[in-house]
Amino acid sequence: MNLREIKIFKNLTDKDLEIIKTKTQFIEKTYGKGEYVFMAGNKSGDLFYLIDGKINVYQIDSNGKRFIFQNFDKPTLFGEVYSYLGEPFDFDSECASPCKILIIKDFRKIFTKPCPETFLRSYINFLSKKCLALSKKNQITSQASLRQKIGKYLLENEKEGKVKLSMKREDLADYLSTTRPSLSRELSKMAEEGIIKVGGDFIEILNREGIEF
């Protein structure tokens, strides 16, 4: 693939890209639905880029409850913190659909001198945006009630009054730290009250005041 499709490499010169290519390998790999890209406890030092497909990054607690931290359905980098620090993963990364992934081997080697300054700026910008996204996720899951969590999730993800559901109902329940039956009941109540309209793969906000707290 064209490396400039990846944001951290987008603005690099041909010379800068050649420098980076001498330090690491870029390997494309396909995964089937249900396959793991990495699992908790794995240690690789590799960075991953989702080219196509859907990925769930989650943790399972001592009671066997799955908690989804992130869901990717668009091209993006993931595993960046662990690849740089060389630490074992705390989470499982499972393909929710067939996936094509670019593996950037031994990612930390890119930072050895000489390291293009443009790359460093792009990487810092990428990390900042990821931190902001995680902060918004924490704001959603820290809400007191399930309805407040749903409302916060809808407001954070809506476009022109609609939220496209990239996750299955069970995955969304895990993302919101609840059960699928509880989520379904609350969505049904909100629909009955005329706050939202639930479609096949979308939720439409009908009454914004009903979900703003």
Backbone as JSON, one array per atom type, in Angstrom:
{
  "sequence": "MNLREIKIFKNLTDKDLEIIKTKTQFIEKTYGKGEYVFMAGNKSGDLFYLIDGKINVYQIDSNGKRFIFQNFDKPTLFGEVYSYLGEPFDFDSECASPCKILIIKDFRKIFTKPCPETFLRSYINFLSKKCLALSKKNQITSQASLRQKIGKYLLENEKEGKVKLSMKREDLADYLSTTRPSLSRELSKMAEEGIIKVGGDFIEILNREGIEF",
  "N": [[0.84, -1.19, 0.0], [0.28, 2.37, -0.35], [2.27, 4.23, 1.66], [1.79, 6.84, 2.37], [-0.88, 7.04, 2.77], [-1.27, 6.59, 5.39], [-1.59, 8.55, 8.21], [0.61, 9.41, 9.84], [2.71, 9.24, 8.13], [2.07, 10.8, 6.04], [2.96, 13.44, 5.22], [5.63, 13.18, 4.63], [8.77, 13.46, 2.92], [10.11, 11.92, -0.07], [12.7, 11.15, 0.51], [12.68, 11.07, 3.31], [10.88, 8.96, 3.72], [12.33, 6.86, 2.65], [14.41, 6.71, 4.48], [13.02, 5.82, 6.74], [12.11, 3.34, 5.82], [14.44, 1.89, 5.8], [14.74, 1.19, 8.38], [12.76, -0.45, 9.34], [10.23, -3.01, 8.71], [7.42, -3.38, 6.54], [4.58, -5.16, 6.6], [1.91, -6.71, 5.03], [-1.02, -8.34, 6.13], [-3.66, -10.73, 6.21], [-6.62, -11.38, 8.11], [-9.04, -13.6, 9.49], [-12.55, -13.41, 10.41], [-13.0, -13.23, 13.88], [-10.42, -13.93, 14.46], [-7.43, -13.16, 16.32], [-5.51, -10.21, 16.49], [-3.67, -9.38, 18.34], [-3.17, -10.52, 21.72], [-3.96, -10.13, 25.22], [-1.11, -9.9, 27.21], [0.64, -10.61, 25.21], [3.7, -9.61, 23.63], [5.21, -7.6, 21.38], [6.25, -5.29, 20.05], [5.48, -4.32, 17.66], [3.66, -2.12, 15.47], [0.29, -1.54, 14.42], [-1.79, -1.2, 11.55], [-4.99, -0.74, 10.52], [-6.21, -1.63, 7.51], [-8.5, -2.51, 6.2], [-11.72, -3.59, 7.33], [-13.1, -4.61, 10.56], [-12.35, -4.01, 13.96], [-12.32, -5.06, 17.34], [-11.22, -3.88, 20.4], [-10.61, -5.09, 23.5], [-11.14, -5.97, 27.0], [-11.32, -8.61, 29.33], [-12.9, -9.06, 32.39], [-12.44, -10.34, 35.8], [-14.77, -11.67, 36.25], [-15.55, -12.63, 33.87], [-16.76, -10.82, 32.21], [-16.92, -8.92, 29.31], [-15.32, -5.96, 28.3], [-15.43, -3.45, 26.08], [-13.01, -1.35, 24.85], [-12.25, 0.09, 22.59], [-13.46, 0.46, 19.24], [-12.83, -0.19, 15.97], [-13.59, 0.69, 12.69], [-12.69, 1.89, 10.5], [-9.84, 2.83, 8.46], [-7.0, 2.94, 10.5], [-4.38, 3.52, 12.93], [-3.29, 1.31, 15.51], [-2.43, 0.05, 18.8], [-0.29, 1.59, 19.47], [0.92, 2.66, 21.86], [1.92, 0.44, 23.29], [3.62, -0.67, 21.41], [5.62, 1.23, 21.21], [6.64, 1.42, 23.83], [7.32, -1.2, 24.26], [5.97, -2.92, 25.88], [3.95, -5.6, 27.31], [0.71, -6.33, 25.9], [-2.32, -5.1, 27.32], [-4.79, -5.72, 26.53], [-7.14, -7.57, 24.45], [-7.2, -7.89, 20.92], [-9.49, -8.29, 18.56], [-10.71, -9.49, 15.46], [-13.65, -8.31, 14.17], [-14.7, -8.74, 11.79], [-13.64, -10.04, 8.55], [-10.29, -8.99, 8.07], [-7.79, -6.74, 6.79], [-4.53, -6.0, 7.51], [-1.8, -3.82, 8.08], [1.36, -4.46, 9.25], [3.73, -2.85, 11.13], [6.88, -3.44, 11.69], [8.86, -3.75, 14.68], [8.49, -1.06, 15.69], [9.6, 1.03, 17.26], [12.18, 1.41, 16.38], [12.11, 3.25, 14.37], [12.42, 5.7, 15.55], [15.07, 6.04, 16.1], [18.11, 7.87, 15.5], [19.06, 8.87, 12.18], [15.99, 10.62, 12.53], [13.18, 11.66, 10.84], [12.0, 14.95, 11.28], [9.48, 15.83, 10.55], [8.0, 13.5, 10.66], [8.03, 13.01, 13.46], [6.52, 15.19, 14.42], [4.04, 14.62, 13.21], [3.44, 12.21, 14.43], [3.18, 12.92, 17.15], [0.95, 14.56, 16.93], [-0.93, 12.65, 16.12], [-0.99, 10.98, 18.44], [-2.02, 12.8, 20.29], [-4.62, 13.22, 19.35], [-5.65, 10.64, 19.67], [-5.58, 10.44, 22.45], [-7.48, 12.37, 23.09], [-9.78, 11.16, 22.02], [-9.98, 8.92, 23.68], [-10.43, 10.19, 26.08], [-12.99, 11.24, 25.64], [-14.37, 8.85, 25.43], [-14.13, 7.92, 28.06], [-15.66, 9.84, 29.32], [-18.17, 9.09, 28.48], [-18.57, 6.45, 29.55], [-18.39, 6.99, 32.24], [-20.72, 8.12, 33.07], [-23.58, 8.32, 35.24], [-26.05, 6.85, 34.99], [-27.52, 4.31, 32.81], [-29.07, 5.4, 30.76], [-27.98, 7.95, 30.61], [-25.41, 7.3, 29.73], [-25.99, 6.23, 27.21], [-27.13, 8.5, 26.02], [-24.94, 10.29, 26.07], [-23.17, 8.91, 24.42], [-24.58, 8.96, 21.99], [-24.67, 11.72, 21.43], [-21.98, 12.28, 21.12], [-21.37, 10.94, 18.8], [-23.12, 11.58, 16.77], [-24.22, 12.61, 13.5], [-25.67, 15.08, 11.81], [-28.0, 14.58, 13.25], [-28.21, 11.8, 13.27], [-26.95, 8.59, 14.22], [-24.7, 6.34, 13.09], [-24.52, 2.91, 13.53], [-21.74, 1.17, 14.19], [-21.14, -1.03, 15.58], [-22.27, -4.27, 16.71], [-25.26, -4.97, 18.61], [-24.63, -6.37, 20.97], [-21.89, -5.8, 21.21], [-21.96, -3.04, 21.52], [-23.24, -2.88, 23.96], [-21.25, -3.98, 25.62], [-19.35, -2.0, 25.25], [-20.55, 0.13, 26.54], [-20.53, -0.74, 29.09], [-22.6, -2.46, 30.07], [-25.37, -4.81, 29.96], [-26.63, -6.7, 27.14], [-29.51, -7.17, 27.15], [-30.31, -5.15, 28.98], [-29.5, -2.84, 27.65], [-31.08, -3.01, 25.32], [-33.64, -2.8, 26.44], [-33.57, -0.19, 27.49], [-33.15, 1.36, 25.19], [-35.52, 0.79, 23.87], [-37.37, 1.97, 25.59], [-36.63, 4.65, 25.35], [-37.25, 5.04, 22.69], [-40.02, 4.64, 22.74], [-40.74, 6.85, 24.21], [-40.37, 8.79, 22.41], [-37.88, 9.92, 22.06], [-35.78, 8.9, 20.6], [-35.26, 7.22, 17.42], [-34.98, 3.96, 16.42], [-33.24, 2.3, 13.97], [-32.22, -0.18, 11.53], [-29.33, -0.14, 11.3], [-28.79, 2.25, 12.5], [-29.34, 5.05, 14.73], [-31.66, 7.51, 15.24], [-31.83, 10.78, 16.45], [-34.52, 12.21, 17.91], [-35.5, 13.91, 19.86], [-33.56, 16.08, 21.18], [-33.31, 17.36, 23.64], [-34.15, 15.42, 25.35], [-32.04, 13.72, 25.74], [-29.96, 15.19, 26.63], [-28.1, 16.01, 29.41]],
  "CA": [[0.0, 0.0, 0.0], [0.98, 3.65, -0.33], [2.44, 4.6, 3.06], [1.27, 8.19, 2.63], [-2.28, 6.93, 3.19], [-1.22, 6.57, 6.85], [-1.42, 9.96, 8.58], [1.92, 9.75, 10.39], [3.67, 9.26, 7.03], [1.44, 11.54, 4.94], [3.68, 14.62, 4.75], [7.06, 12.92, 4.52], [9.38, 13.51, 1.6], [10.57, 10.62, -0.54], [13.94, 10.86, 1.24], [12.29, 10.69, 4.67], [10.28, 7.63, 3.66], [13.4, 5.9, 2.41], [15.11, 6.56, 5.76], [12.18, 4.99, 7.61], [12.05, 1.98, 5.27], [15.67, 1.18, 6.12], [14.74, 0.86, 9.81], [11.68, -1.36, 9.71], [9.54, -3.72, 7.63], [5.98, -3.18, 6.44], [4.05, -6.45, 6.16], [0.44, -6.8, 4.97], [-1.51, -9.65, 6.55], [-5.12, -10.85, 6.29], [-7.14, -12.11, 9.26], [-10.43, -13.98, 9.39], [-13.41, -12.98, 11.5], [-12.77, -13.97, 15.11], [-8.99, -14.08, 14.72], [-6.82, -12.12, 17.15], [-4.31, -9.53, 16.0], [-2.83, -9.63, 19.5], [-3.92, -10.87, 22.92], [-3.39, -9.63, 26.47], [0.08, -10.64, 27.59], [1.57, -10.64, 24.08], [4.67, -8.53, 23.56], [5.78, -7.69, 20.04], [6.95, -4.09, 19.6], [4.97, -3.95, 16.34], [2.52, -1.21, 15.36], [-0.68, -2.11, 13.48], [-2.65, -0.27, 10.81], [-6.15, -1.4, 9.93], [-6.47, -1.2, 6.14], [-9.9, -2.79, 5.9], [-12.35, -4.5, 8.27], [-13.54, -4.09, 11.87], [-11.57, -4.53, 15.08], [-12.72, -4.74, 18.71], [-10.15, -3.96, 21.39], [-11.37, -5.26, 24.73], [-10.56, -6.65, 28.15], [-12.28, -9.45, 30.04], [-12.6, -8.96, 33.81], [-12.35, -11.59, 36.55], [-16.09, -12.33, 36.21], [-15.81, -13.05, 32.5], [-17.46, -9.77, 31.5], [-16.11, -8.24, 28.31], [-15.44, -4.5, 28.28], [-14.82, -2.94, 24.86], [-12.4, -0.03, 25.0], [-12.29, 0.78, 21.31], [-14.0, -0.27, 18.09], [-12.33, 0.44, 14.75], [-14.18, 0.22, 11.44], [-12.09, 2.69, 9.44], [-8.38, 2.73, 8.52], [-6.41, 3.64, 11.64], [-3.29, 2.88, 13.66], [-3.62, 0.89, 16.87], [-1.34, -0.61, 19.51], [0.85, 2.5, 19.41], [1.61, 2.83, 23.14], [2.63, -0.79, 23.63], [4.69, -0.88, 20.44], [6.72, 2.15, 21.51], [7.22, 1.08, 25.13], [7.75, -2.59, 24.29], [5.28, -3.56, 27.0], [2.9, -6.57, 26.93], [-0.61, -5.75, 25.73], [-3.29, -5.29, 28.4], [-6.07, -5.96, 25.91], [-7.25, -8.42, 23.28], [-7.63, -7.21, 19.7], [-10.15, -9.34, 17.8], [-11.34, -9.07, 14.21], [-15.1, -8.47, 14.16], [-14.98, -9.09, 10.4], [-12.35, -10.27, 7.89], [-9.5, -7.76, 8.12], [-6.46, -6.62, 6.19], [-3.78, -5.17, 8.43], [-0.38, -3.58, 7.82], [2.16, -4.57, 10.48], [4.98, -2.08, 11.08], [7.72, -4.23, 12.58], [9.83, -3.07, 15.56], [8.15, 0.34, 15.42], [10.43, 2.0, 17.98], [13.43, 1.64, 15.65], [11.94, 4.43, 13.52], [12.79, 6.89, 16.3], [16.52, 6.18, 16.21], [18.65, 8.88, 14.59], [18.29, 10.1, 11.95], [14.54, 10.46, 12.48], [12.61, 12.87, 10.22], [11.26, 15.82, 12.2], [8.08, 15.85, 10.1], [7.38, 12.28, 11.21], [7.85, 13.2, 14.9], [5.38, 16.1, 14.61], [2.82, 13.9, 12.82], [3.17, 11.17, 15.43], [2.69, 13.61, 18.34], [-0.41, 14.98, 16.61], [-1.74, 11.44, 16.15], [-1.17, 10.58, 19.83], [-2.89, 13.78, 20.94], [-6.0, 12.95, 18.93], [-6.05, 9.38, 20.31], [-5.84, 10.75, 23.86], [-8.76, 13.08, 23.13], [-10.83, 10.17, 21.78], [-10.11, 8.1, 24.89], [-11.05, 11.05, 27.09], [-14.42, 11.29, 25.35], [-14.89, 7.53, 25.78], [-14.23, 7.88, 29.52], [-16.8, 10.68, 29.7], [-19.38, 8.31, 28.21], [-18.72, 5.33, 30.47], [-18.42, 7.46, 33.63], [-22.05, 8.63, 33.38], [-24.18, 7.58, 36.36], [-27.09, 5.91, 34.58], [-27.41, 3.77, 31.47], [-29.64, 6.37, 29.82], [-26.99, 9.02, 30.43], [-24.33, 6.75, 28.89], [-26.51, 6.16, 25.83], [-27.27, 9.87, 25.54], [-23.61, 10.85, 25.82], [-22.65, 8.21, 23.25], [-25.27, 9.46, 20.8], [-24.27, 13.09, 21.17], [-20.58, 12.29, 20.69], [-21.2, 10.26, 17.52], [-24.16, 11.91, 15.79], [-23.98, 13.46, 12.36], [-26.96, 15.55, 11.3], [-29.11, 13.97, 14.0], [-28.23, 10.34, 13.18], [-25.75, 7.87, 14.64], [-24.54, 5.05, 12.4], [-24.02, 1.91, 14.48], [-20.67, 0.36, 13.62], [-21.02, -2.21, 16.43], [-23.46, -5.05, 16.98], [-25.9, -4.58, 19.87], [-23.86, -6.96, 22.07], [-20.64, -5.07, 21.33], [-22.28, -1.72, 22.05], [-23.51, -3.09, 25.4], [-19.94, -4.12, 26.27], [-18.7, -0.69, 25.19], [-21.2, 1.0, 27.54], [-20.43, -1.43, 30.39], [-23.91, -2.94, 30.49], [-25.72, -6.06, 29.29], [-27.43, -6.48, 25.94], [-30.93, -6.99, 27.49], [-30.51, -3.84, 29.61], [-29.37, -1.84, 26.59], [-32.26, -3.11, 24.45], [-34.8, -2.25, 27.17], [-33.46, 1.27, 27.6], [-33.36, 1.92, 23.86], [-36.96, 0.67, 23.58], [-38.05, 3.0, 26.39], [-36.34, 5.96, 24.75], [-38.01, 5.09, 21.44], [-41.43, 4.79, 23.12], [-40.91, 8.21, 24.7], [-40.18, 9.72, 21.28], [-36.58, 10.57, 22.16], [-34.97, 8.38, 19.49], [-35.85, 6.23, 16.52], [-33.96, 2.94, 16.2], [-33.32, 1.61, 12.69], [-31.4, -1.38, 11.44], [-27.94, 0.14, 11.65], [-28.66, 3.65, 12.91], [-30.27, 5.62, 15.72], [-31.96, 8.92, 14.93], [-32.21, 11.59, 17.61], [-35.76, 12.96, 17.64], [-35.67, 14.92, 20.9], [-32.23, 16.29, 21.75], [-33.43, 17.72, 25.06], [-34.4, 14.2, 26.11], [-30.81, 12.99, 26.01], [-28.95, 16.11, 27.16], [-28.22, 16.02, 30.86]],
  "C": [[0.88, 1.25, 0.0], [1.07, 4.14, 1.11], [1.9, 5.99, 3.37], [-0.24, 8.19, 2.91], [-2.39, 6.88, 4.72], [-0.82, 7.96, 7.33], [-0.03, 10.3, 9.07], [3.02, 9.77, 9.32], [3.23, 10.2, 5.9], [2.32, 12.65, 4.36], [5.19, 14.42, 4.6], [7.54, 13.03, 3.08], [9.79, 12.09, 1.19], [11.83, 10.19, 0.22], [13.63, 10.38, 2.65], [11.72, 9.28, 4.7], [11.35, 6.56, 3.45], [14.2, 5.65, 3.69], [14.34, 5.62, 6.67], [12.15, 3.55, 7.12], [13.32, 1.19, 5.56], [15.67, 0.69, 7.57], [13.73, -0.21, 10.2], [11.14, -2.08, 8.48], [8.05, -3.41, 7.7], [5.39, -4.44, 5.82], [2.52, -6.43, 6.16], [0.01, -8.23, 5.31], [-3.03, -9.63, 6.61], [-5.5, -11.73, 7.48], [-8.61, -12.46, 9.01], [-11.23, -13.44, 10.56], [-13.18, -13.87, 12.72], [-11.3, -14.21, 15.42], [-8.48, -12.9, 15.55], [-5.6, -11.54, 16.45], [-3.24, -9.62, 17.1], [-3.75, -9.93, 20.69], [-3.21, -10.31, 24.14], [-2.22, -10.53, 26.87], [1.1, -10.77, 26.48], [2.51, -9.43, 24.14], [5.37, -8.62, 22.22], [6.63, -6.49, 19.63], [6.5, -3.63, 18.23], [3.8, -2.98, 16.46], [1.61, -1.73, 14.26], [-1.51, -1.0, 12.83], [-3.77, -1.05, 10.14], [-6.41, -0.82, 8.54], [-7.95, -1.36, 5.8], [-10.44, -3.78, 6.93], [-12.78, -3.8, 9.55], [-12.78, -4.8, 12.98], [-12.21, -4.12, 16.39], [-11.51, -4.91, 19.62], [-10.82, -3.99, 22.75], [-10.56, -5.97, 25.81], [-11.66, -7.46, 28.82], [-11.92, -9.44, 31.53], [-12.65, -10.33, 34.49], [-13.67, -12.36, 36.56], [-16.46, -12.81, 34.81], [-16.56, -12.03, 31.68], [-16.51, -9.05, 30.55], [-16.38, -6.74, 28.34], [-14.69, -3.98, 27.06], [-14.3, -1.52, 25.08], [-12.49, 0.77, 23.71], [-12.83, -0.15, 20.23], [-13.56, 0.47, 16.84], [-13.01, -0.15, 13.53], [-13.7, 1.06, 10.25], [-10.57, 2.56, 9.55], [-7.81, 3.57, 9.66], [-5.25, 2.84, 12.21], [-3.8, 2.43, 15.02], [-2.47, 0.07, 17.46], [-0.11, 0.27, 19.66], [1.63, 2.63, 20.73], [2.48, 1.62, 23.47], [3.79, -1.05, 22.67], [5.89, 0.01, 20.76], [7.42, 1.76, 22.81], [7.77, -0.35, 25.19], [7.13, -3.37, 25.42], [4.27, -4.59, 26.49], [1.55, -5.88, 26.82], [-1.5, -6.07, 26.93], [-4.65, -5.75, 27.85], [-5.97, -7.04, 24.82], [-7.71, -7.58, 22.1], [-8.16, -8.27, 18.75], [-10.82, -8.77, 16.55], [-12.84, -9.36, 14.27], [-15.6, -8.79, 12.76], [-13.65, -9.47, 9.76], [-11.59, -8.95, 7.79], [-8.22, -7.88, 7.31], [-5.7, -5.6, 7.03], [-2.33, -5.04, 7.98], [0.35, -3.61, 9.16], [3.48, -3.82, 10.26], [5.9, -2.69, 12.13], [8.68, -3.35, 13.4], [9.7, -1.55, 15.44], [9.11, 1.33, 16.06], [11.73, 2.31, 17.23], [13.34, 2.87, 14.75], [12.46, 5.68, 14.21], [14.29, 7.04, 16.51], [17.02, 7.19, 15.17], [19.23, 8.22, 13.35], [16.79, 9.8, 11.85], [13.93, 11.74, 11.93], [11.75, 13.67, 11.2], [9.78, 15.87, 11.83], [7.34, 14.64, 10.64], [7.1, 12.45, 12.7], [6.65, 14.1, 15.17], [4.07, 15.39, 14.3], [2.44, 12.87, 13.88], [2.63, 11.79, 16.72], [1.25, 14.07, 18.12], [-1.38, 13.8, 16.65], [-2.02, 11.0, 17.59], [-2.12, 11.52, 20.57], [-4.35, 13.53, 20.61], [-6.52, 11.65, 19.55], [-6.38, 9.61, 21.78], [-7.18, 11.47, 24.02], [-9.91, 12.11, 22.95], [-11.05, 9.3, 23.01], [-10.75, 8.9, 26.02], [-12.56, 11.12, 26.89], [-15.08, 9.96, 25.69], [-15.09, 7.42, 27.29], [-15.4, 8.73, 30.01], [-18.12, 9.94, 29.5], [-19.59, 7.26, 29.29], [-18.78, 5.75, 31.93], [-19.78, 8.05, 34.01], [-22.74, 7.72, 34.4], [-25.18, 6.52, 35.92], [-26.87, 5.42, 33.15], [-27.96, 4.76, 30.45], [-28.66, 7.52, 29.57], [-25.83, 8.55, 29.56], [-24.76, 6.71, 27.43], [-26.59, 7.56, 25.24], [-25.93, 10.5, 25.19], [-22.98, 10.22, 24.58], [-23.28, 8.75, 21.96], [-24.81, 10.86, 20.43], [-22.83, 13.18, 20.65], [-20.41, 11.76, 19.27], [-22.2, 10.66, 16.44], [-23.66, 12.82, 14.68], [-25.34, 13.8, 11.75], [-28.11, 14.8, 11.94], [-29.18, 12.46, 13.95], [-26.88, 9.77, 13.63], [-25.71, 6.53, 13.91], [-23.9, 4.08, 13.37], [-22.99, 1.03, 13.8], [-20.47, -0.94, 14.41], [-22.34, -2.96, 16.5], [-23.99, -4.65, 18.35], [-25.11, -5.12, 21.08], [-22.56, -6.2, 22.3], [-20.88, -3.68, 21.92], [-22.57, -1.82, 23.55], [-22.2, -3.22, 26.16], [-19.2, -2.78, 26.31], [-19.24, 0.25, 26.27], [-21.21, 0.38, 28.93], [-21.8, -1.84, 30.93], [-24.16, -4.29, 29.81], [-26.59, -5.76, 28.08], [-28.91, -6.33, 26.27], [-31.22, -5.61, 28.1], [-30.45, -2.73, 28.57], [-30.61, -1.83, 25.71], [-33.49, -2.51, 25.13], [-34.75, -0.73, 27.22], [-33.67, 1.96, 26.26], [-34.84, 1.88, 23.49], [-37.75, 1.73, 24.33], [-37.85, 4.37, 25.77], [-37.09, 6.13, 23.43], [-39.49, 5.32, 21.71], [-41.73, 6.21, 23.58], [-40.67, 9.26, 23.62], [-38.86, 10.46, 21.32], [-35.69, 10.17, 20.98], [-35.82, 7.49, 18.59], [-34.74, 5.23, 16.18], [-34.21, 2.24, 14.87], [-32.43, 0.39, 12.69], [-29.97, -1.16, 11.87], [-27.73, 1.61, 12.01], [-29.64, 3.97, 14.04], [-30.43, 7.09, 15.37], [-32.39, 9.62, 16.2], [-33.41, 12.44, 17.25], [-35.96, 14.1, 18.63], [-34.34, 15.1, 21.63], [-32.3, 16.6, 23.24], [-33.62, 16.47, 25.92], [-33.15, 13.41, 26.43], [-29.69, 13.91, 26.49], [-29.15, 16.23, 28.67], [-27.31, 17.09, 31.45]]
}
